[in-house]
Amino acid sequence: MTIWFTGDTHFGHENIIHYTNRPYANAKEMDAAFIENWNSVVEPLDNVYHLGDLSFGPRCKDIIYIQRIVRKLNGVKHLILGNHDHQKPQWYNEAGFSSVHYPYLTVEEFDCTHNPHEWDVGKSEDFFLSAHVHTSWKMRGQAINVGVDQWDYKPVSIEEIREYINGNKN
């Protein structure tokens, strides 16, 4: 079983395509591509940690729409709430997430949170995982951005993150 991370999918959000220059004509096309990309790397028993902003816009309140997406995604899914995830944790459980967390969760050696700007980077010298910043940066100081915009629009494995960190240490 592999551990995966992702974030900032913004399922159903038309404007994110223009905001982050995503290569999709509309949200329907983007959502379908993200599902395909996710399932191309994640196996059914893998654990996937979504670091927030699952969806955005009018459709993010439609549990049927979100359930259809989440249930198509491989893996055991865990959500760390982001600034656009406004529903109660139980709502996300009903949508198909095994667990819901806020403001962070520790997975192996990594603390995982949505917004890197709200994280106390001085608390340790360890790297931490976040999302929220989309195309701004992939790595800044101790923060690794696991958002889809930085990892070819699909989840990134814990092994890839470790290799990335080791390749970028001074």
N, CA, C and O of each residue as an XYZ file, in Angstrom:
680
protein
N       0.843     -1.179      0.000
C       0.000      0.000      0.000
C       0.888      1.242      0.000
O       1.913      1.298      0.679
N       0.478      2.203     -0.754
C       1.219      3.460     -0.885
C       0.431      4.581     -0.222
O      -0.799      4.548     -0.169
N       1.151      5.563      0.276
C       0.539      6.765      0.843
C       0.676      7.877     -0.189
O       1.752      8.104     -0.741
N      -0.427      8.561     -0.437
C      -0.485      9.645     -1.429
C      -0.983     10.926     -0.775
O      -1.676     10.900      0.242
N      -0.609     12.054     -1.390
C      -1.076     13.367     -0.938
C      -1.521     14.175     -2.144
O      -0.984     14.031     -3.242
N      -2.503     15.020     -1.923
C      -2.957     15.955     -2.948
C      -3.697     17.086     -2.253
O      -3.855     17.073     -1.032
N      -4.142     18.046     -3.014
C      -4.924     19.152     -2.474
C      -5.308     20.115     -3.577
O      -4.834     20.010     -4.708
N      -6.165     21.048     -3.236
C      -6.575     22.114     -4.153
C      -7.187     21.607     -5.456
O      -6.981     22.208     -6.510
N      -7.930     20.516     -5.392
C      -8.575     20.024     -6.609
C      -9.667     20.971     -7.096
O      -9.848     21.136     -8.302
N     -10.384     21.584     -6.188
C     -11.461     22.526     -6.550
C     -12.438     21.896     -7.545
O     -12.805     22.525     -8.538
N     -12.858     20.658     -7.281
C     -13.830     20.022     -8.173
C     -15.032     20.939     -8.372
O     -15.534     21.540     -7.422
N     -15.483     21.038     -9.619
C     -16.657     21.837     -9.955
C     -16.419     23.325    -10.096
O     -17.372     24.071    -10.319
N     -15.195     23.781     -9.974
C     -14.896     25.217     -9.954
C     -14.372     25.697    -11.312
O     -13.234     25.411    -11.685
N     -15.202     26.415    -12.030
C     -14.823     26.929    -13.363
C     -13.683     27.948    -13.294
O     -12.735     27.862    -14.074
N     -13.763     28.897    -12.384
C     -12.787     29.997    -12.362
C     -11.369     29.567    -12.009
O     -10.415     30.249    -12.381
N     -11.210     28.449    -11.298
C      -9.859     28.005    -10.937
C      -9.050     27.663    -12.186
O      -7.823     27.756    -12.175
N      -9.715     27.278    -13.238
C      -9.038     26.953    -14.501
C      -8.265     28.163    -15.003
O      -7.121     28.043    -15.441
N      -8.898     29.328    -14.937
C      -8.248     30.558    -15.409
C      -7.262     31.096    -14.371
O      -6.192     31.597    -14.715
N      -7.636     30.984    -13.108
C      -6.791     31.501    -12.032
C      -5.424     30.822    -12.008
O      -4.402     31.474    -11.796
N      -5.416     29.502    -12.228
C      -4.160     28.745    -12.163
C      -3.672     28.271    -13.529
O      -2.697     27.525    -13.622
N      -4.348     28.701    -14.578
C      -3.964     28.328    -15.941
C      -3.992     26.811    -16.155
O      -3.099     26.252    -16.792
N      -5.012     26.156    -15.625
C      -5.159     24.715    -15.829
C      -5.580     24.445    -17.267
O      -6.345     25.221    -17.840
N      -5.097     23.366    -17.854
C      -5.320     23.104    -19.288
C      -6.652     22.425    -19.606
O      -6.683     21.413    -20.305
N      -7.743     22.977    -19.097
C      -9.051     22.370    -19.314
C     -10.030     23.428    -19.813
O      -9.921     24.605    -19.471
N     -10.983     22.991    -20.623
C     -11.960     23.912    -21.201
C     -13.029     24.325    -20.185
O     -13.553     25.437    -20.246
N     -13.346     23.429    -19.259
C     -14.393     23.711    -18.277
C     -14.224     22.784    -17.071
O     -13.367     21.901    -17.071
N     -15.042     22.993    -16.056
C     -14.935     22.210    -14.824
C     -15.272     20.742    -15.051
O     -14.669     19.872    -14.423
N     -16.207     20.455    -15.922
C     -16.561     19.062    -16.190
C     -15.360     18.307    -16.759
O     -15.075     17.181    -16.352
N     -14.671     18.930    -17.688
C     -13.468     18.314    -18.278
C     -12.363     18.169    -17.228
O     -11.695     17.138    -17.156
N     -12.181     19.202    -16.423
C     -11.166     19.173    -15.367
C     -11.471     18.057    -14.371
O     -10.582     17.278    -14.026
N     -12.711     17.970    -13.908
C     -13.091     16.950    -12.936
C     -12.823     15.552    -13.487
O     -12.281     14.701    -12.782
N     -13.198     15.313    -14.737
C     -12.989     13.997    -15.351
C     -11.494     13.680    -15.457
O     -11.080     12.549    -15.199
N     -10.693     14.663    -15.831
C      -9.242     14.456    -15.934
C      -8.633     14.165    -14.573
O      -7.770     13.296    -14.452
N      -9.075     14.885    -13.545
C      -8.530     14.666    -12.207
C      -8.870     13.271    -11.689
O      -8.039     12.626    -11.050
N     -10.084     12.804    -11.961
C     -10.476     11.456    -11.551
C      -9.602     10.431    -12.273
O      -9.097      9.496    -11.652
N      -9.426     10.604    -13.557
C      -8.593      9.684    -14.345
C      -7.138      9.719    -13.860
O      -6.517      8.670    -13.687
N      -6.596     10.919    -13.642
C      -5.214     11.053    -13.177
C      -5.036     10.392    -11.805
O      -4.071      9.661    -11.581
N      -5.965     10.654    -10.904
C      -5.922     10.082     -9.549
C      -5.882      8.560     -9.649
O      -5.014      7.915     -9.061
N      -6.826      7.991    -10.400
C      -6.937      6.543    -10.490
C      -5.810      5.900    -11.283
O      -5.625      4.685    -11.215
N      -5.057      6.690    -12.031
C      -3.912      6.143    -12.771
C      -2.736      5.836    -11.846
O      -1.849      5.065    -12.212
N      -2.719      6.432    -10.648
C      -1.616      6.191     -9.713
C      -2.066      5.542     -8.404
O      -1.290      4.803     -7.798
N      -3.267      5.790     -7.962
C      -3.749      5.300     -6.664
C      -4.460      3.963     -6.847
O      -5.330      3.808     -7.703
N      -4.058      2.995     -6.008
C      -4.707      1.681     -5.988
C      -5.838      1.706     -4.955
O      -5.857      2.567     -4.075
N      -6.774      0.766     -5.061
C      -7.936      0.784     -4.163
C      -7.618      0.768     -2.661
O      -8.378      1.350     -1.888
N      -6.539      0.132     -2.219
C      -6.239      0.049     -0.792
C      -5.220      1.086     -0.322
O      -4.864      1.108      0.856
N      -4.752      1.934     -1.214
C      -3.816      3.001     -0.841
C      -4.524      4.044      0.012
O      -5.740      4.209     -0.081
N      -3.765      4.745      0.840
C      -4.291      5.867      1.613
C      -3.971      7.166      0.895
O      -2.831      7.400      0.493
N      -4.988      8.014      0.734
C      -4.816      9.303      0.076
C      -5.249     10.394      1.052
O      -6.353     10.364      1.595
N      -4.352     11.358      1.260
C      -4.622     12.485      2.146
C      -4.820     13.719      1.275
O      -3.892     14.178      0.608
N      -6.028     14.247      1.288
C      -6.372     15.448      0.516
C      -6.236     16.627      1.470
O      -6.952     16.713      2.468
N      -5.307     17.539      1.158
C      -4.998     18.642      2.065
C      -5.847     19.884      1.780
O      -5.349     21.009      1.783
N      -7.097     19.661      1.542
C      -8.065     20.746      1.511
C      -8.390     21.356      0.164
O      -7.679     21.186     -0.827
N      -9.513     22.083      0.179
C     -10.114     22.679     -1.003
C     -10.495     21.607     -2.021
O     -10.085     21.638     -3.182
N     -11.278     20.680     -1.547
C     -11.794     19.601     -2.376
C     -12.598     20.150     -3.549
O     -12.407     19.741     -4.694
N     -13.489     21.071     -3.253
C     -14.351     21.646     -4.294
C     -14.620     23.105     -3.962
O     -14.306     23.585     -2.872
N     -15.213     23.800     -4.935
C     -15.514     25.203     -4.721
C     -16.628     25.617     -5.672
O     -16.801     25.033     -6.742
N     -17.373     26.626     -5.267
C     -18.463     27.120     -6.102
C     -19.780     26.487     -5.707
O     -19.855     25.781     -4.701
N     -20.817     26.732     -6.488
C     -22.155     26.252     -6.145
C     -22.232     24.739     -5.953
O     -23.016     24.260     -5.134
N     -21.433     23.991     -6.693
C     -21.514     22.535     -6.621
C     -20.887     21.971     -5.346
O     -21.129     20.815     -4.998
N     -20.092     22.769     -4.656
C     -19.414     22.239     -3.467
C     -20.395     21.967     -2.330
O     -20.035     21.291     -1.366
N     -21.599     22.466     -2.415
C     -22.615     22.218     -1.391
C     -23.560     21.085     -1.782
O     -24.430     20.695     -1.002
N     -23.385     20.564     -2.984
C     -24.238     19.503     -3.513
C     -23.619     18.150     -3.168
O     -22.715     17.684     -3.861
N     -24.105     17.520     -2.098
C     -23.483     16.278     -1.637
C     -23.569     15.171     -2.676
O     -22.672     14.331     -2.750
N     -24.617     15.151     -3.471
C     -24.741     14.121     -4.514
C     -23.620     14.290     -5.536
O     -23.000     13.307     -5.941
N     -23.359     15.509     -5.950
C     -22.280     15.792     -6.906
C     -20.926     15.375     -6.318
O     -20.131     14.720     -6.992
N     -20.670     15.751     -5.073
C     -19.400     15.429     -4.431
C     -19.290     13.924     -4.193
O     -18.216     13.355     -4.387
N     -20.360     13.274     -3.784
C     -20.334     11.821     -3.593
C     -19.970     11.106     -4.885
O     -19.174     10.168     -4.880
N     -20.551     11.548     -5.982
C     -20.259     10.906     -7.282
C     -18.779     10.997     -7.604
O     -18.190     10.042     -8.112
N     -18.179     12.135     -7.312
C     -16.745     12.294     -7.577
C     -15.924     11.450     -6.611
O     -15.093     10.648     -7.037
N     -16.150     11.626     -5.325
C     -15.322     10.958     -4.312
C     -15.414      9.441     -4.446
O     -14.410      8.747     -4.280
N     -16.567      8.932     -4.734
C     -16.733      7.478     -4.853
C     -16.061      6.911     -6.094
O     -15.801      5.709     -6.153
N     -15.776      7.741     -7.080
C     -15.042      7.294     -8.269
C     -13.540      7.242     -8.028
O     -12.809      6.624     -8.802
N     -13.078      7.880     -6.971
C     -11.645      7.977     -6.697
C     -11.145      6.750     -5.934
O     -11.726      6.367     -4.918
N     -10.069      6.139     -6.425
C      -9.469      4.990     -5.745
C      -8.898      5.391     -4.397
O      -8.604      6.560     -4.146
N      -8.749      4.397     -3.539
C      -8.062      4.588     -2.278
C      -8.981      4.850     -1.103
O     -10.177      5.103     -1.249
N      -8.369      4.778      0.067
C      -9.018      5.151      1.317
C      -8.712      6.627      1.503
O      -7.553      7.006      1.673
N      -9.731      7.450      1.472
C      -9.550      8.898      1.386
C      -9.732      9.588      2.738
O     -10.669      9.310      3.487
N      -8.793     10.504      3.019
C      -8.795     11.291      4.252
C      -8.733     12.760      3.851
O      -8.011     13.117      2.920
N      -9.475     13.606      4.539
C      -9.529     15.028      4.190
C      -9.063     15.880      5.363
O      -9.509     15.706      6.497
N      -8.164     16.796      5.066
C      -7.802     17.854      6.001
C      -8.502     19.098      5.469
O      -8.213     19.546      4.359
N      -9.402     19.648      6.236
C     -10.243     20.738      5.744
C      -9.422     21.953      5.329
O      -8.483     22.359      6.013
N      -9.806     22.521      4.184
C      -9.196     23.743      3.686
C     -10.142     24.916      3.843
O     -11.253     24.763      4.350
N      -9.709     26.071      3.414
C     -10.511     27.279      3.591
C     -11.793     27.287      2.762
O     -12.689     28.085      3.040
N     -11.907     26.422      1.752
C     -13.134     26.340      0.964
C     -13.986     25.124      1.324
O     -15.026     24.895      0.706
N     -13.564     24.356      2.298
C     -14.321     23.178      2.725
C     -15.190     23.564      3.922
O     -14.775     23.436      5.073
N     -16.405     24.038      3.629
C     -17.259     24.652      4.648
C     -18.280     23.725      5.301
O     -18.987     24.132      6.223
N     -18.359     22.495      4.835
C     -19.343     21.584      5.415
C     -18.802     20.964      6.705
O     -17.603     21.019      6.982
N     -19.697     20.383      7.477
C     -19.291     19.708      8.721
C     -18.567     18.412      8.365
O     -18.798     17.846      7.297
N     -17.688     17.940      9.259
C     -16.953     16.698      8.974
C     -17.848     15.526      8.570
O     -17.497     14.771      7.663
N     -18.999     15.362      9.230
C     -19.906     14.264      8.899
C     -20.352     14.316      7.440
O     -20.526     13.273      6.810
N     -20.535     15.510      6.902
C     -20.933     15.685      5.498
C     -19.882     15.063      4.590
O     -20.219     14.367      3.632
N     -18.602     15.314      4.890
C     -17.518     14.760      4.076
C     -17.398     13.252      4.272
O     -17.042     12.535      3.336
N     -17.695     12.759      5.486
C     -17.736     11.310      5.698
C     -18.818     10.695      4.818
O     -18.593      9.668      4.177
N     -19.987     11.320      4.785
C     -21.084     10.831      3.949
C     -20.735     10.911      2.468
O     -21.237     10.126      1.664
N     -19.882     11.851      2.114
C     -19.455     11.989      0.714
C     -18.442     10.920      0.321
O     -18.207     10.702     -0.867
N     -17.835     10.248      1.308
C     -16.925      9.159      0.982
C     -15.545      9.221      1.613
O     -14.690      8.393      1.298
N     -15.306     10.186      2.500
C     -14.020     10.260      3.188
C     -14.056      9.407      4.445
O     -15.030      9.434      5.196
N     -12.987      8.649      4.670
C     -12.892      7.792      5.854
C     -12.650      8.588      7.114
O     -13.101      8.211      8.196
N     -11.928      9.705      6.969
C     -11.680     10.564      8.123
C     -11.558     12.007      7.663
O     -11.196     12.288      6.520
N     -11.869     12.914      8.583
C     -11.811     14.350      8.307
C     -11.079     14.999      9.479
O     -11.351     14.692     10.640
N     -10.141     15.905      9.162
C      -9.287     16.503     10.183
C      -9.179     18.012      9.992
O      -9.355     18.536      8.892
N      -8.883     18.695     11.100
C      -8.617     20.133     11.066
C      -7.935     20.517     12.366
O      -8.378     20.040     13.412
N      -6.928     21.311     12.388
C      -6.281     22.002     11.268
C      -5.137     21.223     10.639
O      -4.627     21.603      9.585
N      -4.720     20.098     11.306
C      -3.642     19.329     10.703
C      -3.752     17.864     11.104
O      -4.555     17.486     11.957
N      -2.914     17.051     10.454
C      -2.806     15.632     10.740
C      -1.359     15.241     10.485
O      -0.751     15.716      9.526
N      -0.801     14.386     11.329
C       0.545     13.882     11.094
C       0.450     12.528     10.405
O      -0.238     11.620     10.872
N       1.159     12.411      9.276
C       1.219     11.176      8.508
C       2.690     10.816      8.348
O       3.454     11.543      7.713
N       3.077      9.686      8.931
C       4.489      9.294      8.973
C       5.276     10.449      9.592
O       4.949     10.900     10.690
N       6.307     10.928      8.901
C       7.131     12.018      9.460
C       6.636     13.408      9.105
O       7.270     14.396      9.476
N       5.527     13.510      8.401
C       5.059     14.804      7.917
C       3.808     15.299      8.645
O       2.819     14.575      8.759
N       3.864     16.533      9.134
C       2.655     17.218      9.546
C       2.013     17.746      8.272
O       2.700     18.291      7.408
N       0.716     17.589      8.154
C      -0.026     17.982      6.954
C      -1.089     18.999      7.351
O      -1.840     18.790      8.304
N      -1.141     20.086      6.620
C      -2.103     21.148      6.887
C      -2.522     21.751      5.553
O      -1.875     21.502      4.536
N      -3.572     22.523      5.540
C      -3.972     23.144      4.286
C      -3.156     24.393      3.986
O      -2.511     24.478      2.941
N      -3.180     25.347      4.879
C      -2.590     26.655      4.609
C      -1.199     26.772      5.251
O      -1.091     26.808      6.477
N      -0.144     26.830      4.444
C       1.209     26.913      5.015
C       1.449     28.206      5.779
O       2.319     28.256      6.647
N       0.694     29.247      5.470
C       0.880     30.542      6.124
C       0.364     30.546      7.557
O       0.701     31.436      8.338
N      -0.450     29.556      7.904
C      -0.989     29.461      9.251
C      -0.246     28.423     10.092
O      -0.651     28.131     11.217
N       0.830     27.870      9.556
C       1.570     26.821     10.236
C       2.760     27.410     10.966
O       3.443     28.288     10.439
N       3.010     26.941     12.154
C       4.142     27.414     12.953
C       5.406     26.694     12.494
O       5.757     25.640     13.024
N       6.086     27.272     11.506
C       7.265     26.624     10.937
C       8.425     26.586     11.916
O       9.375     25.833     11.702
N       8.379     27.355     12.958
C       9.454     27.359     13.931
C       9.369     26.234     14.950
O      10.278     26.070     15.763
N       8.278     25.446     14.918
C       8.100     24.437     15.949
C       9.042     23.250     15.790
O       9.288     22.532     16.759
N       9.569     23.029     14.599
C      10.549     21.970     14.393
C      11.325     22.276     13.119
O      11.001     23.208     12.383
N      12.333     21.490     12.882
C      13.120     21.656     11.666
C      12.640     20.713     10.571
O      13.248     20.645      9.503
N      11.572     19.994     10.820
C      11.068     19.033      9.858
C      10.295     19.718      8.738
O       9.781     20.826      8.893
N      10.230     19.029      7.615
C       9.407     19.496      6.509
C       7.951     19.203      6.827
O       7.643     18.259      7.554
N       7.057     20.017      6.279
C       5.630     19.753      6.420
C       4.975     19.895      5.063
O       5.529     20.525      4.162
N       3.803     19.315      4.917
C       3.075     19.318      3.650
C       1.878     20.237      3.754
O       1.223     20.318      4.793
N       1.600     20.933      2.650
C       0.463     21.845      2.613
C      -0.072     21.928      1.195
O       0.406     21.245      0.289
N      -1.054     22.763      1.025
C      -1.638     23.051     -0.288
C      -1.882     24.565     -0.302
O      -1.011     25.327      0.118
N      -3.014     25.001     -0.763
C      -3.495     26.385     -0.670
C      -2.847     27.374     -1.644
O      -3.522     28.297     -2.099
N      -1.595     27.218     -1.970
C      -0.881     28.246     -2.740
C      -0.860     27.969     -4.242
O      -0.274     28.746     -4.996
N      -1.477     26.899     -4.685
C      -1.638     26.537     -6.101
C      -0.320     26.600     -6.866
O       0.543     25.742     -6.681
N      -0.157     27.606     -7.724
C       1.011     27.668     -8.604
C       2.130     28.549     -8.044
O       3.144     28.738     -8.716
N       1.976     29.082     -6.854
C       2.960     30.024     -6.313
C       4.338     29.402     -6.117
O       5.347     30.005     -6.481
N       4.388     28.207     -5.549
C       5.658     27.523     -5.321
C       5.420     26.061     -4.997
O       4.342     25.676     -4.544
N       6.452     25.246     -5.237
C       6.400     23.819     -4.922
C       7.046     23.547     -3.561
O       6.597     22.682     -2.809
N       8.104     24.297     -3.260
C       8.806     24.149     -1.989
C       9.256     25.528     -1.540
O       9.853     26.285     -2.306
N       8.961     25.837     -0.292
C       9.402     27.111      0.283
C       9.785     26.843      1.729
O       8.938     26.515      2.560
N      11.077     26.989      2.017
C      11.545     26.689      3.365
C      11.260     25.253      3.714
O      11.708     24.339      3.022
N      10.513     25.043      4.790
C      10.170     23.701      5.243
C       8.866     23.181      4.627
O       8.473     22.046      4.897
N       8.204     23.978      3.820
C       6.897     23.607      3.282
C       7.003     22.990      1.891
O       7.704     23.504      1.019
N       6.300     21.890      1.703
C       6.166     21.244      0.399
C       4.696     21.362      0.001
O       3.811     20.930      0.740
N       4.445     21.942     -1.156
C       3.102     22.121     -1.685
C       2.700     20.855     -2.444
O       3.277     20.550     -3.487
N       1.713     20.118     -1.927
C       1.264     18.890     -2.581
C       0.028     19.110     -3.457
O      -0.592     18.149     -3.910
N      -0.327     20.366     -3.691
C      -1.491     20.670     -4.523
C      -1.338     20.158     -5.944
O      -0.225     20.041     -6.456
N      -2.454     19.857     -6.571
C      -2.448     19.261     -7.918
C      -1.737     20.123     -8.949
O      -1.198     19.598     -9.924
N      -1.726     21.427     -8.753
C      -1.110     22.313     -9.739
C       0.411     22.135     -9.809
O       1.039     22.520    -10.796
N       0.994     21.558     -8.770
C       2.451     21.360     -8.741
C       2.882     19.945     -9.121
O       4.065     19.716     -9.371
N       1.968     19.009     -9.168
C       2.331     17.604     -9.362
C       1.570     16.988    -10.531
O       1.012     15.898    -10.403
N       1.546     17.667    -11.648
C       0.968     17.146    -12.892
C      -0.493     16.731    -12.727
O      -0.949     15.776    -13.357
N      -1.222     17.455    -11.875
C      -2.667     17.275    -11.695
C      -3.045     15.882    -11.194
O      -4.078     15.330    -11.575
N      -2.189     15.326    -10.333
C      -2.505     14.032     -9.725
C      -1.849     13.951     -8.356
O      -0.980     14.763     -8.041
N      -2.253     12.982     -7.534
C      -1.624     12.826     -6.221
C      -0.137     12.496     -6.335
O       0.318     11.941     -7.336
N       0.605     12.848     -5.294
C       2.040     12.580     -5.230
C       2.278     11.606     -4.076
O       1.691     11.752     -3.004
N       3.133     10.621     -4.298
C       3.378      9.607     -3.266
C       4.348     10.122     -2.209
O       5.120     11.050     -2.446
N       4.288      9.502     -1.053
C       5.196      9.874      0.021
C       6.647      9.617     -0.389
O       7.545     10.352      0.022
N       6.881      8.580     -1.196
C       8.228      8.300     -1.679
C       8.728      9.424     -2.589
O       9.883      9.839     -2.488
N       7.857      9.915     -3.479
C       8.244     11.024     -4.361
C       8.570     12.279     -3.552
O       9.502     13.011     -3.883
N       7.813     12.521     -2.508
C       8.061     13.694     -1.661
C       9.410     13.558     -0.967
O      10.185     14.513     -0.927
N       9.697     12.382     -0.422
C      10.989     12.167      0.232
C      12.137     12.371     -0.749
O      13.137     13.006     -0.413
N      11.998     11.836     -1.960
C      13.036     12.019     -2.974
C      13.178     13.481     -3.351
O      14.294     13.972     -3.525
N      12.068     14.175     -3.476
C      12.102     15.612     -3.808
C      12.830     16.404     -2.735
O      13.660     17.259     -3.046
N      12.526     16.125     -1.483
C      13.183     16.814     -0.379
C      14.691     16.525     -0.378
O      15.510     17.436     -0.258
N      15.037     15.244     -0.514
C      16.453     14.882     -0.503
C      17.222     15.513     -1.655
O      18.401     15.837     -1.509
N      16.572     15.689     -2.788
C      17.207     16.322     -3.940
C      17.317     17.835     -3.810
O      18.048     18.467     -4.573
N      16.602     18.427     -2.855
C      16.587     19.880     -2.703
C      17.175     20.362     -1.384
O      17.111     21.553     -1.080
N      17.740     19.465     -0.608
C      18.388     19.882      0.632
C      19.706     20.573      0.307
O      20.416     20.159     -0.609
N      20.028     21.602      1.038
C      21.309     22.289      0.825
C      22.453     21.540      1.433
O      23.598     21.983      1.343
